[in-house]
Amino acid sequence: MPLFENNIKKYWISILLVCLSWIFMIAAILVYYGLSLSTALTESILQGISILVGGWLLGNVFNYYNPQKGQIWIAIALPLIFSAGMTYLHYWVVTLFWKESAAYFDFIQKVSLLKGFYFYMLFQFWTILLILMGKLEDQQKVKERELHSDKLAKEAEMYHLRQQLQPHFLFNSLNSISALVKSQPDKAREMTVELADFLRGTIRKDVHQWVDLEEEISQIQKFLYIEKVRFGDRLNVSIQIDEEAKYGQIPQLMLQPLLENSIKHGLYGLTGEVQIQIQITIKDANLTISIGNPYNPKAGQPKGSGFGLEAICRRLELLFGRTDLIKVVQKEEHFLVNLTIPQYATKNPYH
């Protein structure tokens, strides 16, 4: 029962004061009923020692054993045995050392049965308390194991999602490089170099769940360079960041799949230049990121364009336990994703 033992070590002064108060209270009661002060103090000290020894023995028993269903008799029998034992031991000590005190010896003989019942009630109450504390500690351990298992499961799923995001972007980029190899070999080579640089930076920081917004934007710029090689002048991305938002933090690789999704929506089925707007603000300890792009609703959905949104939704749910942090708005020919990152959670268990 570690919690019980720790509490005793932590509050031993308070426990000692309670014991002394108990002894003096019992002595005062005995004096009131006719015993001399010395006899009353002797009796109260012996009672206090008996109670402490019996309570200590019971504590050691239930420290290693917690009765289960069908064994409730143990919780009744042990206090009964201990109270009888402490009563007999008390009587034996008085007989051995204070037999010459006729008043005290006569008092002990008269109240032995009452004292046994008194010890039993105290030990029974203490036993119930010990069993309840043991049950609570067992429940706490079970809860801690469940939380630990849940945390490990979330970390494993988070890792799986992040590993999915990188190959998803990698496959798309390799397809683009493949398309450029024959028509624009220089561009293909340039894109390969930039892709390697992007992936190197991502893998190097893979152990960090959160990064500064500036780091994430730096990675986004590399990603956009790769995409501009692919789409040329058709792709135009505007990034606006409020001054206060520059010091925010964000889970790594949170923007890249959303931006990739936005590029697909924006360039699929449209001709000419496509303007994608990214606006980042901070308000009420929340980093707000809006990514908007035009799209052609008649052109249909690009293949695989839903993966990024689904992955981000799941990551947000795992990180914050919320499903309302990402909202998608489609109005006529405009597609908008609003992402909210609570900054209070930058010290969450997955940081």
C-alpha positions as CSV (number, residue, x, y, z in Angstrom):
1,M,0.0,0.0,0.0
2,P,2.6,2.6,-1.2
3,L,0.1,5.5,-1.0
4,F,-0.7,4.8,2.6
5,E,3.0,4.4,3.6
6,N,3.9,7.6,1.7
7,N,1.2,9.5,3.6
8,I,2.6,8.3,6.9
9,K,6.1,9.4,6.1
10,K,4.8,12.7,4.8
11,Y,2.6,13.5,7.8
12,W,4.3,11.8,10.6
13,I,4.4,15.0,12.7
14,S,0.6,15.4,12.4
15,I,0.1,11.7,13.2
16,L,2.3,12.1,16.3
17,L,0.3,15.1,17.5
18,V,-3.0,13.2,16.9
19,C,-1.7,10.3,19.0
20,L,-0.6,12.6,21.9
21,S,-3.9,14.4,21.8
22,W,-5.7,11.0,21.9
23,I,-3.6,10.0,25.0
24,F,-4.3,13.2,26.9
25,M,-8.0,13.0,26.0
26,I,-8.3,9.4,27.3
27,A,-6.4,10.4,30.5
28,A,-8.7,13.3,31.0
29,I,-11.8,11.1,30.8
30,L,-10.3,8.5,33.2
31,V,-9.4,11.3,35.7
32,Y,-13.0,12.5,35.4
33,Y,-14.2,9.0,36.4
34,G,-12.1,8.8,39.5
35,L,-8.6,7.6,38.6
36,S,-5.5,9.5,39.8
37,L,-3.7,11.5,37.2
38,S,-0.6,9.2,37.2
39,T,-2.8,6.1,36.8
40,A,-4.9,7.7,34.1
41,L,-1.8,8.7,32.1
42,T,-0.3,5.2,32.5
43,E,-3.5,3.6,31.3
44,S,-3.9,6.1,28.3
45,I,-0.3,5.5,27.3
46,L,-0.7,1.7,27.4
47,Q,-3.9,2.0,25.4
48,G,-2.2,4.3,22.8
49,I,0.6,1.8,22.5
50,S,-1.8,-1.1,22.1
51,I,-3.8,0.7,19.4
52,L,-0.7,1.8,17.5
53,V,0.8,-1.8,17.6
54,G,-2.4,-3.4,16.6
55,G,-3.0,-0.8,13.8
56,W,0.6,-1.3,12.6
57,L,0.2,-5.0,12.5
58,L,-3.1,-4.7,10.6
59,G,-1.5,-2.3,8.2
60,N,1.3,-4.7,7.4
61,V,-1.2,-7.6,6.9
62,F,-3.4,-5.6,4.4
63,N,-0.4,-4.1,2.8
64,Y,0.3,-7.4,1.2
65,Y,-3.2,-8.9,1.1
66,N,-6.5,-7.4,0.1
67,P,-9.5,-9.6,0.7
68,Q,-11.6,-10.4,-2.3
69,K,-15.3,-11.3,-2.6
70,G,-16.2,-14.2,-0.4
71,Q,-13.3,-13.5,2.0
72,I,-15.0,-10.7,4.0
73,W,-14.8,-12.9,7.1
74,I,-11.1,-12.1,7.2
75,A,-11.9,-8.4,7.6
76,I,-14.0,-9.3,10.7
77,A,-11.9,-12.1,12.2
78,L,-8.5,-10.3,12.1
79,P,-9.7,-7.2,14.1
80,L,-11.4,-9.6,16.6
81,I,-8.2,-11.6,17.0
82,F,-6.1,-8.4,17.3
83,S,-8.4,-6.8,19.8
84,A,-8.5,-9.9,22.0
85,G,-4.7,-10.1,21.8
86,M,-4.1,-6.5,22.6
87,T,-6.6,-6.6,25.5
88,Y,-4.8,-9.7,27.0
89,L,-1.4,-8.2,26.5
90,H,-2.6,-5.0,28.2
91,Y,-3.9,-6.9,31.1
92,W,-0.7,-9.0,31.3
93,V,1.5,-5.9,31.4
94,V,-0.6,-4.3,34.2
95,T,-0.6,-7.5,36.1
96,L,3.2,-7.7,35.8
97,F,4.2,-4.1,36.6
98,W,1.2,-2.5,38.4
99,K,-0.3,-5.3,40.5
100,E,0.6,-3.5,43.7
101,S,-1.7,-0.6,42.6
102,A,-5.0,-2.0,43.9
103,A,-7.1,0.8,42.4
104,Y,-5.6,0.5,39.0
105,F,-5.6,-3.4,39.0
106,D,-9.3,-3.3,40.1
107,F,-10.1,-0.9,37.3
108,I,-8.4,-3.1,34.7
109,Q,-10.4,-6.2,35.8
110,K,-13.7,-4.3,35.6
111,V,-13.2,-2.7,32.2
112,S,-11.3,-5.5,30.3
113,L,-14.4,-6.6,28.4
114,L,-15.4,-3.1,27.6
115,K,-11.8,-2.3,26.5
116,G,-11.8,-5.4,24.3
117,F,-14.9,-4.1,22.5
118,Y,-13.4,-0.7,22.3
119,F,-10.2,-2.1,20.7
120,Y,-12.3,-4.2,18.3
121,M,-14.3,-1.2,17.1
122,L,-11.2,0.8,16.5
123,F,-9.4,-2.1,14.7
124,Q,-12.5,-2.9,12.7
125,F,-12.8,0.7,11.5
126,W,-9.1,0.8,10.7
127,T,-9.4,-2.5,8.7
128,I,-12.3,-1.2,6.6
129,L,-10.3,2.0,5.9
130,L,-7.2,-0.1,4.9
131,I,-9.3,-2.3,2.6
132,L,-11.0,0.8,1.0
133,M,-7.6,2.4,0.5
134,G,-6.3,-0.8,-1.1
135,K,-9.2,-0.9,-3.5
136,L,-8.7,2.7,-4.4
137,E,-5.0,2.1,-5.0
138,D,-5.8,-0.9,-7.2
139,Q,-8.2,1.2,-9.2
140,Q,-5.7,3.9,-9.5
141,K,-3.1,1.4,-10.8
142,V,-5.6,0.0,-13.3
143,K,-6.4,3.5,-14.5
144,E,-2.7,4.4,-14.8
145,R,-2.1,1.3,-16.9
146,E,-5.1,2.1,-19.1
147,L,-3.9,5.7,-19.6
148,H,-0.4,4.4,-20.4
149,S,-1.7,1.9,-22.9
150,D,-3.9,4.5,-24.4
151,K,-1.0,6.9,-24.7
152,L,1.2,4.2,-26.4
153,A,-1.7,3.4,-28.8
154,K,-2.1,7.1,-29.6
155,E,1.6,7.6,-30.1
156,A,1.7,4.5,-32.4
157,E,-1.2,5.8,-34.5
158,M,0.3,9.3,-34.6
159,Y,3.6,7.8,-35.8
160,H,1.8,5.7,-38.4
161,L,-0.1,8.8,-39.7
162,R,3.0,10.9,-40.0
163,Q,4.8,8.1,-41.8
164,Q,1.9,8.0,-44.2
165,L,2.0,11.7,-44.9
166,Q,5.6,11.7,-46.1
167,P,5.3,8.9,-48.6
168,H,2.0,10.4,-49.8
169,F,3.9,13.6,-50.8
170,L,6.9,11.7,-51.9
171,F,5.0,9.5,-54.4
172,N,3.3,12.6,-55.9
173,S,6.6,14.4,-56.3
174,L,8.3,11.3,-57.9
175,N,5.4,11.1,-60.4
176,S,6.0,14.8,-61.2
177,I,9.8,14.2,-61.6
178,S,9.1,11.2,-63.8
179,A,6.9,13.4,-66.0
180,L,9.7,16.0,-66.3
181,V,12.6,13.7,-67.0
182,K,12.1,13.6,-70.8
183,S,10.5,17.0,-71.4
184,Q,12.6,19.1,-68.9
185,P,15.5,17.1,-67.6
186,D,17.1,20.2,-65.9
187,K,13.8,20.9,-64.0
188,A,13.6,17.2,-63.0
189,R,17.1,17.3,-61.6
190,E,16.4,20.6,-59.8
191,M,13.2,19.2,-58.4
192,T,15.0,16.0,-57.2
193,V,17.6,18.1,-55.3
194,E,14.9,20.2,-53.6
195,L,12.9,17.1,-52.8
196,A,15.9,15.5,-51.1
197,D,16.5,18.7,-49.1
198,F,12.9,18.8,-48.0
199,L,12.8,15.2,-46.9
200,R,16.2,15.5,-45.2
201,G,14.9,18.4,-43.1
202,T,11.7,16.5,-42.3
203,I,13.4,13.2,-41.3
204,R,16.0,15.0,-39.2
205,K,13.3,16.6,-37.1
206,D,11.0,13.6,-37.0
207,V,11.4,13.1,-33.3
208,H,9.9,16.5,-32.5
209,Q,6.1,16.6,-32.4
210,W,5.9,20.4,-32.2
211,V,8.0,23.0,-34.1
212,D,8.1,26.8,-34.3
213,L,5.8,28.3,-36.9
214,E,8.8,29.7,-38.7
215,E,10.3,26.2,-39.1
216,E,7.1,24.9,-40.5
217,I,6.8,27.8,-42.9
218,S,10.4,27.2,-44.0
219,Q,9.6,23.6,-44.8
220,I,6.5,24.8,-46.6
221,Q,8.6,27.1,-48.8
222,K,10.7,24.2,-49.9
223,F,7.6,22.2,-50.6
224,L,6.2,25.1,-52.7
225,Y,9.4,25.4,-54.6
226,I,9.0,21.8,-55.6
227,E,5.4,22.3,-56.6
228,K,6.3,25.5,-58.6
229,V,8.8,23.4,-60.6
230,R,6.0,21.1,-61.4
231,F,3.3,23.7,-62.2
232,G,5.4,26.7,-63.2
233,D,3.7,30.1,-63.3
234,R,0.3,28.6,-62.9
235,L,0.9,28.3,-59.1
236,N,1.0,31.4,-57.0
237,V,0.9,31.2,-53.2
238,S,0.5,34.2,-50.9
239,I,1.4,33.7,-47.2
240,Q,0.4,36.4,-44.7
241,I,1.4,36.0,-41.0
242,D,0.5,38.4,-38.3
243,E,3.4,39.6,-36.2
244,E,2.1,38.0,-33.0
245,A,1.6,34.7,-34.7
246,K,5.2,34.4,-35.8
247,Y,6.1,33.1,-32.3
248,G,3.5,30.4,-32.3
249,Q,4.1,26.6,-32.4
250,I,2.5,23.9,-34.5
251,P,2.6,20.1,-34.8
252,Q,5.1,19.3,-37.5
253,L,3.9,18.5,-41.0
254,M,0.4,19.9,-40.2
255,L,0.3,22.5,-43.1
256,Q,2.0,20.6,-45.9
257,P,-0.8,18.0,-46.5
258,L,-3.4,20.8,-46.3
259,L,-1.5,22.9,-48.8
260,E,-1.0,19.9,-51.1
261,N,-4.7,19.3,-51.0
262,S,-5.4,23.0,-51.7
263,I,-3.0,22.8,-54.8
264,K,-4.9,19.8,-56.1
265,H,-8.2,21.4,-55.6
266,G,-7.0,24.7,-57.2
267,L,-5.2,23.3,-60.2
268,Y,-7.4,20.4,-61.1
269,G,-9.9,21.4,-63.8
270,L,-8.7,25.0,-64.0
271,T,-6.6,26.7,-66.6
272,G,-4.3,29.8,-66.1
273,E,-2.9,31.1,-62.9
274,V,-4.3,29.9,-59.6
275,Q,-3.9,32.0,-56.4
276,I,-3.7,30.2,-53.1
277,Q,-3.9,32.3,-50.0
278,I,-2.6,31.4,-46.6
279,Q,-3.4,33.6,-43.6
280,I,-2.1,33.0,-40.1
281,T,-3.3,34.9,-37.0
282,I,-3.4,34.3,-33.3
283,K,-6.2,35.1,-31.0
284,D,-7.2,33.9,-27.5
285,A,-4.2,31.6,-27.3
286,N,-5.3,29.9,-30.6
287,L,-3.2,29.9,-33.8
288,T,-5.7,30.2,-36.7
289,I,-4.6,29.2,-40.1
290,S,-6.8,29.7,-43.2
291,I,-5.9,28.2,-46.6
292,G,-8.1,29.2,-49.5
293,N,-8.1,28.4,-53.2
294,P,-10.4,28.6,-56.2
295,Y,-11.7,25.3,-57.6
296,N,-14.0,24.1,-60.3
297,P,-16.9,22.2,-58.7
298,K,-17.8,20.7,-62.1
299,A,-14.4,19.1,-62.6
300,G,-14.9,16.5,-59.8
301,Q,-12.6,15.5,-57.0
302,P,-8.9,14.8,-57.7
303,K,-7.9,11.2,-56.9
304,G,-6.5,11.0,-53.4
305,S,-7.2,14.6,-52.4
306,G,-9.2,13.6,-49.3
307,F,-6.3,11.8,-47.6
308,G,-4.6,14.9,-46.3
309,L,-7.8,16.3,-44.7
310,E,-8.6,12.9,-43.1
311,A,-5.1,12.5,-41.7
312,I,-5.0,16.0,-40.3
313,C,-8.5,15.6,-38.7
314,R,-7.3,12.4,-37.0
315,R,-4.0,14.0,-35.8
316,L,-5.9,16.9,-34.3
317,E,-8.3,14.5,-32.5
318,L,-5.3,12.5,-31.1
319,L,-3.4,15.6,-30.0
320,F,-6.3,17.6,-28.5
321,G,-9.2,15.2,-28.1
322,R,-11.3,17.5,-30.2
323,T,-13.0,17.3,-33.6
324,D,-13.9,20.9,-34.1
325,L,-10.4,22.3,-34.8
326,I,-10.6,22.0,-38.6
327,K,-13.5,23.3,-40.8
328,V,-13.9,23.1,-44.5
329,V,-16.0,25.7,-46.3
330,Q,-17.0,25.4,-49.9
331,K,-18.7,28.4,-51.5
332,E,-19.5,28.5,-55.2
333,E,-16.0,28.4,-56.7
334,H,-13.9,28.9,-53.5
335,F,-12.5,26.2,-51.2
336,L,-11.4,27.3,-47.7
337,V,-9.9,25.3,-44.8
338,N,-9.8,26.9,-41.4
339,L,-7.4,25.2,-38.9
340,T,-7.1,26.1,-35.2
341,I,-4.1,25.1,-33.1
342,P,-4.5,25.7,-29.3
343,Q,-1.3,27.1,-28.0
344,Y,-1.9,25.9,-24.4
345,A,-1.4,22.4,-25.7
346,T,2.2,22.9,-26.8
347,K,3.2,21.1,-23.5
348,N,0.9,18.2,-24.1
349,P,2.1,14.6,-23.5
350,Y,3.1,14.2,-27.1
351,H,5.3,17.3,-27.2
